[in-house]
Amino acid sequence: MEQFLKNLPKLAKDRHNETKKFFAKLKSKPPKNLDYVMQDLHDAEFKKTDCLDCANCCKTTGPLFTDKDIERIAKHFKMKTQQFINQYLQIDEDNDYVLQSVPCTFLDTDNYCSIYEVRPKACREFPHTDRKKFQQISNLTLKNVAICPAAFNIVEEMKKRIKG
């Protein structure tokens, strides 16, 4: 896994243009069964991928925090929402709440999330490869394939399965 993670950004970069073209075709004419194909690919990949072996998403990027996320996590810590915001978050260039730093503050040394039960929606849904109308998030997926080995494998398998 470690070697694959080390090579992942280069692999994703090498295939970026090919993947981008594939996604452009997908957006203009999505197959009727795309959601089912994506769910199958997602399920198959996560039967053999254990996020605890990797946690690269938590080590290299941070999620967006919605107001609901902030309220839920602050309550978990028995903090006021503003106190949680001041201690852990900042506002990014898109005016979204994000972590003050990466790796994620809540990532333990064993790759476990210390707030797993109340983690942000963005974390729960990452890498978003089982989302309905998958073709609408192709820009996000292009970024995620350089971070998440599972997302990379799903997209590569997808390119084989859906001929454009």
Backbone as numpy.savetxt, mean C-alpha at the origin, in Angstrom:
# Nx Ny Nz CAx CAy CAz Cx Cy Cz
13.87 -12.88 0.75 13.05 -11.67 0.75 13.91 -10.41 0.75
14.98 -10.43 1.57 15.84 -9.25 1.69 16.44 -8.84 0.35
16.93 -9.84 -0.40 17.53 -9.56 -1.71 16.49 -9.02 -2.68
15.30 -9.61 -2.68 14.22 -9.16 -3.55 13.85 -7.70 -3.21
13.78 -7.39 -1.91 13.47 -6.02 -1.48 14.53 -5.03 -1.95
15.77 -5.47 -1.90 16.87 -4.60 -2.32 16.76 -4.30 -3.83
16.37 -5.31 -4.61 16.26 -5.16 -6.07 14.94 -4.56 -6.53
13.94 -4.55 -5.64 12.58 -4.15 -6.04 12.50 -2.76 -6.69
13.09 -1.71 -6.11 12.98 -0.40 -6.77 13.52 -0.41 -8.21
14.63 -1.09 -8.44 15.19 -1.16 -9.79 14.29 -1.99 -10.71
13.82 -3.13 -10.22 12.89 -3.96 -11.01 11.66 -3.16 -11.43
11.07 -2.46 -10.47 9.88 -1.65 -10.74 10.19 -0.54 -11.74
11.36 0.07 -11.58 11.76 1.17 -12.49 11.97 0.62 -13.91
12.61 -0.54 -14.01 12.86 -1.14 -15.32 11.56 -1.47 -16.05
10.52 -1.80 -15.31 9.24 -2.19 -15.92 8.21 -1.07 -15.89
8.62 0.10 -15.39 7.70 1.22 -15.19 6.94 1.59 -16.46
7.67 1.81 -17.56 7.00 2.24 -18.80 6.04 1.19 -19.33
6.48 -0.07 -19.29 5.63 -1.17 -19.73 4.36 -1.25 -18.87
4.52 -1.12 -17.56 3.38 -1.19 -16.64 2.47 0.02 -16.84
3.06 1.18 -17.05 2.28 2.40 -17.26 1.41 2.27 -18.51
1.99 1.74 -19.58 1.23 1.52 -20.83 0.10 0.52 -20.60
0.41 -0.54 -19.89 -0.59 -1.56 -19.58 -1.76 -0.94 -18.81
-1.44 -0.12 -17.81 -2.49 0.53 -17.01 -3.30 1.52 -17.84
-2.65 2.19 -18.78 -3.37 3.14 -19.65 -4.42 2.40 -20.47
-4.04 1.23 -21.01 -4.99 0.40 -21.77 -6.12 -0.08 -20.86
-5.75 -0.48 -19.67 -6.71 -0.99 -18.70 -7.75 0.09 -18.35
-7.27 1.31 -18.22 -8.15 2.43 -17.87 -9.13 2.73 -19.01
-8.62 2.69 -20.24 -9.48 3.05 -21.38 -10.49 1.95 -21.70
-10.10 0.70 -21.45 -11.02 -0.40 -21.74 -10.85 -1.53 -20.72
-11.37 -1.31 -19.50 -11.21 -2.35 -18.47 -12.04 -3.59 -18.80
-11.44 -4.78 -18.63 -12.22 -6.01 -18.85 -13.39 -6.06 -17.87
-14.47 -6.65 -18.29 -15.67 -6.74 -17.44 -15.39 -7.48 -16.13
-14.49 -8.43 -16.17 -14.23 -9.26 -14.99 -13.01 -8.78 -14.19
-12.56 -7.55 -14.40 -11.32 -7.06 -13.77 -11.33 -7.18 -12.24
-12.44 -6.80 -11.60 -12.49 -6.88 -10.14 -12.30 -8.31 -9.65
-12.88 -9.28 -10.38 -12.74 -10.70 -10.00 -11.31 -11.18 -10.21
-10.72 -10.80 -11.33 -9.33 -11.18 -11.62 -8.41 -10.63 -10.55
-8.61 -9.36 -10.21 -7.75 -8.73 -9.20 -7.92 -9.40 -7.84
-9.14 -9.73 -7.49 -9.38 -10.40 -6.20 -8.67 -11.76 -6.17
-8.76 -12.51 -7.28 -8.08 -13.81 -7.37 -6.57 -13.66 -7.25
-6.01 -12.69 -7.99 -4.56 -12.47 -7.95 -4.12 -12.04 -6.55
-4.88 -11.15 -5.95 -4.59 -10.65 -4.60 -4.62 -11.81 -3.59
-5.69 -12.60 -3.64 -5.83 -13.71 -2.70 -4.70 -14.74 -2.88
-4.39 -15.07 -4.11 -3.33 -16.05 -4.39 -1.98 -15.55 -3.88
-1.69 -14.28 -4.11 -0.41 -13.72 -3.67 -0.30 -13.70 -2.15
-1.37 -13.31 -1.49 -1.30 -13.21 -0.03 -1.44 -14.54 0.68
-1.69 -15.62 -0.08 -1.61 -16.97 0.52 -0.15 -17.35 0.69
0.72 -16.79 -0.15 2.14 -17.15 -0.07 3.03 -16.00 0.44
2.46 -14.84 0.68 3.24 -13.69 1.16 2.83 -13.34 2.57
3.81 -13.26 3.45 3.57 -12.85 4.82 4.17 -11.46 5.02
3.31 -10.50 5.24 3.75 -9.11 5.39 4.75 -8.94 6.54
4.69 -9.82 7.54 5.61 -9.72 8.67 7.06 -10.06 8.28
7.23 -10.73 7.14 8.59 -11.00 6.64 9.20 -9.77 5.99
8.38 -8.78 5.71 8.80 -7.64 4.91 8.63 -6.31 5.65
7.39 -5.87 5.77 7.03 -4.58 6.39 7.69 -3.39 5.70
8.06 -3.56 4.43 8.72 -2.47 3.71 7.85 -1.22 3.61
6.54 -1.42 3.51 5.63 -0.27 3.45 5.76 0.58 4.72
5.85 -0.08 5.85 5.95 0.61 7.15 7.34 1.24 7.34
8.33 0.65 6.70 9.71 1.12 6.87 10.04 2.28 5.94
9.34 2.38 4.80 9.74 3.36 3.78 8.72 4.44 3.48
7.46 4.21 3.83 6.42 5.20 3.54 5.49 5.32 4.74
4.70 6.33 4.73 3.71 6.50 5.79 2.33 6.64 5.20
1.32 6.20 5.93 -0.05 6.30 5.43 -0.62 7.71 5.62
-1.71 7.96 4.91 -2.51 9.15 5.20 -3.41 8.79 6.37
-3.65 9.73 7.24 -4.52 9.53 8.39 -5.80 10.34 8.16
-6.93 9.65 8.12 -8.22 10.34 8.00 -8.62 10.85 9.38
-9.61 11.72 9.43 -10.10 12.20 10.72 -10.58 11.04 11.59
-11.25 10.07 10.95 -11.73 8.89 11.70 -10.55 8.09 12.26
-9.49 7.94 11.45 -8.29 7.24 11.93 -7.73 7.93 13.16
-7.60 9.24 13.07 -7.01 10.03 14.15 -7.84 9.88 15.42
-9.15 9.99 15.28 -10.03 9.86 16.46 -9.91 8.48 17.08
-9.92 7.44 16.24 -9.86 6.05 16.73 -8.52 5.77 17.43
-7.43 6.20 16.82 -6.11 5.91 17.39 -5.87 6.74 18.65
-6.29 7.99 18.64 -6.15 8.85 19.83 -6.93 8.23 20.99
-8.13 7.76 20.71 -8.96 7.12 21.76 -8.23 5.88 22.30
-7.61 5.11 21.39 -6.85 3.92 21.79 -5.73 4.29 22.78
-5.09 5.42 22.53 -4.01 5.89 23.40 -4.53 6.70 24.59
-5.86 6.87 24.65 -6.48 7.70 25.70 -5.91 9.12 25.66
-5.84 9.65 24.43 -5.33 11.01 24.21 -6.43 11.84 23.55
-6.30 13.13 23.66 -7.16 14.02 22.89 -6.63 14.01 21.45
-7.51 14.21 20.49 -7.08 14.12 19.08 -5.95 15.11 18.78
-6.06 16.32 19.29 -5.02 17.33 19.00 -3.67 16.91 19.60
-3.73 16.28 20.74 -2.50 15.79 21.39 -1.85 14.71 20.51
-2.68 13.80 19.97 -2.17 12.75 19.08 -1.55 13.38 17.83
-2.26 14.33 17.25 -1.76 15.02 16.05 -0.41 15.67 16.34
-0.34 16.41 17.43 0.91 17.12 17.77 2.07 16.16 17.99
1.78 15.03 18.59 2.85 14.09 18.93 3.34 13.26 17.75
2.42 12.89 16.83 2.79 11.92 15.80 2.67 12.39 14.35
1.85 13.40 14.09 1.52 13.72 12.71 1.99 15.11 12.27
1.98 15.28 10.97 2.21 16.59 10.35 1.33 16.68 9.13
1.19 17.87 8.59 0.38 18.07 7.38 1.34 18.13 6.20
1.05 17.32 5.16 1.92 17.29 3.98 1.50 18.35 2.96
2.18 18.32 1.80 1.94 19.33 0.75 0.53 19.24 0.15
-0.13 18.09 0.32 -1.51 17.93 -0.17 -2.54 18.23 0.91
-2.05 18.75 2.05 -2.91 19.10 3.17 -3.51 17.88 3.87
-2.80 16.75 3.80 -3.23 15.52 4.46 -2.37 15.30 5.71
-2.96 14.64 6.68 -2.19 14.25 7.86 -1.36 13.01 7.54
-0.07 13.09 7.83 0.86 11.97 7.64 1.78 11.89 8.87
2.50 10.80 8.97 3.45 10.64 10.08 4.55 11.70 10.00
5.07 12.07 11.15 6.17 13.04 11.18 7.45 12.44 10.62
7.58 11.11 10.71 8.79 10.47 10.19 8.53 9.02 9.83
9.39 8.48 9.00 9.38 7.04 8.69 10.75 6.51 9.07
10.89 5.25 9.44 9.86 4.23 9.49 8.75 4.61 10.46
7.63 3.94 10.31 6.45 4.22 11.11 6.77 4.08 12.60
6.34 5.06 13.35 6.51 5.10 14.80 5.93 3.87 15.48
4.91 3.29 14.87 4.18 2.20 15.51 4.68 0.82 15.08
5.75 0.77 14.29 6.33 -0.49 13.84 7.32 -0.99 14.87
7.07 -2.20 15.38 7.98 -2.81 16.35 9.15 -3.48 15.61
10.19 -3.83 16.35 11.38 -4.43 15.74 11.09 -5.77 15.06
10.04 -6.46 15.49 9.70 -7.75 14.89 8.72 -7.60 13.71
8.58 -6.37 13.21 7.69 -6.04 12.08 6.21 -6.08 12.43
5.89 -6.20 13.70 4.50 -6.13 14.13 4.11 -4.67 14.32
2.85 -4.38 14.08 2.31 -3.04 14.27 1.74 -2.94 15.68
2.21 -1.97 16.43 1.75 -1.84 17.82 0.32 -1.31 17.92
-0.23 -0.80 16.81 -1.62 -0.33 16.81 -2.44 -1.08 15.75
-2.05 -2.32 15.48 -2.66 -3.10 14.40 -4.19 -3.10 14.44
-4.77 -3.29 15.60 -6.24 -3.37 15.72 -6.93 -2.05 15.37
-6.22 -0.93 15.50 -6.82 0.38 15.23 -6.06 1.14 14.13
-5.25 0.42 13.37 -4.39 1.06 12.37 -5.21 1.87 11.36
-4.56 2.83 10.68 -5.25 3.66 9.69 -5.84 2.83 8.54
-6.87 3.35 7.95 -7.55 2.71 6.82 -6.54 2.43 5.69
-5.66 3.38 5.44 -4.67 3.21 4.37 -3.78 1.99 4.62
-3.47 1.72 5.86 -2.66 0.54 6.21 -3.48 -0.74 6.05
-4.74 -0.69 6.48 -5.60 -1.87 6.38 -5.79 -2.28 4.93
-5.84 -1.31 4.03 -6.14 -1.61 2.63 -4.89 -1.80 1.76
-3.72 -1.46 2.27 -2.49 -1.57 1.48 -2.24 -3.02 1.08
-1.80 -3.32 -0.14 -1.39 -2.42 -1.22 -2.51 -2.05 -2.20
-3.74 -2.19 -1.78 -4.92 -1.77 -2.55 -5.14 -2.58 -3.82
-4.57 -3.77 -3.88 -4.69 -4.59 -5.09 -5.98 -5.38 -5.16
-6.79 -5.28 -4.11 -8.09 -5.97 -4.16 -9.24 -4.96 -4.18
-8.92 -3.74 -4.51 -9.93 -2.69 -4.52 -10.81 -2.81 -5.77
-12.08 -2.53 -5.60 -12.99 -2.52 -6.76 -12.59 -1.37 -7.68
-12.86 -1.55 -8.97 -12.48 -0.56 -9.99 -10.98 -0.24 -9.88
-10.20 -1.30 -9.81 -8.74 -1.22 -9.65 -8.10 -0.25 -10.63
-8.63 -0.20 -11.86 -8.02 0.64 -12.90 -7.99 2.12 -12.51
-8.80 2.52 -11.55 -8.85 3.93 -11.15 -7.70 4.34 -10.24
-6.96 3.38 -9.73 -5.85 3.71 -8.82 -4.50 3.30 -9.41
-4.40 3.31 -10.73 -3.17 2.85 -11.37 -1.95 3.70 -10.99
-2.12 5.00 -10.78 -0.97 5.83 -10.38 -0.44 5.43 -9.01
-1.36 5.12 -8.10 -0.97 4.65 -6.77 -0.27 3.29 -6.88
-0.80 2.42 -7.70 -0.23 1.08 -7.87 1.17 1.16 -8.47
1.38 2.09 -9.41 2.72 2.28 -9.98 3.74 2.60 -8.90
3.33 3.35 -7.89 4.23 3.67 -6.77 4.40 2.44 -5.87
3.30 1.75 -5.62 3.33 0.63 -4.67 4.16 -0.56 -5.14
4.27 -0.77 -6.45 5.05 -1.92 -6.94 6.54 -1.76 -6.62
6.98 -0.53 -6.37 8.38 -0.30 -6.01 8.61 -0.47 -4.51
7.52 -0.60 -3.74 7.59 -0.69 -2.28 7.22 -2.09 -1.80
6.20 -2.67 -2.42 5.60 -3.91 -1.93 5.84 -5.07 -2.89
6.60 -6.08 -2.45 6.84 -7.24 -3.31 5.54 -7.91 -3.76
4.54 -7.97 -2.90 3.27 -8.60 -3.27 2.59 -7.81 -4.39
2.57 -6.48 -4.28 1.97 -5.64 -5.33 2.71 -5.85 -6.65
4.04 -5.90 -6.58 4.84 -6.13 -7.79 4.44 -7.46 -8.44
4.39 -8.52 -7.63 4.05 -9.85 -8.16 2.63 -9.88 -8.73
1.71 -9.23 -8.07 0.32 -9.19 -8.53 0.23 -8.50 -9.89
0.90 -7.37 -10.03 0.86 -6.63 -11.29 1.54 -7.42 -12.41
2.65 -8.06 -12.10 3.33 -8.87 -13.13 2.43 -10.02 -13.59
1.77 -10.67 -12.65 0.86 -11.77 -12.97 -0.36 -11.24 -13.75
-0.80 -10.09 -13.39 -1.93 -9.43 -14.04 -1.62 -9.16 -15.52
-0.39 -8.70 -15.78 0.02 -8.42 -17.17 0.01 -9.70 -18.01
0.32 -10.83 -17.37 0.29 -12.11 -18.09 -1.15 -12.56 -18.33
-2.00 -12.33 -17.32 -3.36 -12.86 -17.38 -4.29 -12.01 -18.26
-4.10 -10.71 -18.25 -4.95 -9.82 -19.05 -4.14 -9.32 -20.22
-4.39 -9.87 -21.36 -3.64 -9.44 -22.56 -4.29 -8.19 -23.12
-3.47 -7.16 -23.30 -3.99 -5.86 -23.76 -4.02 -5.72 -25.24
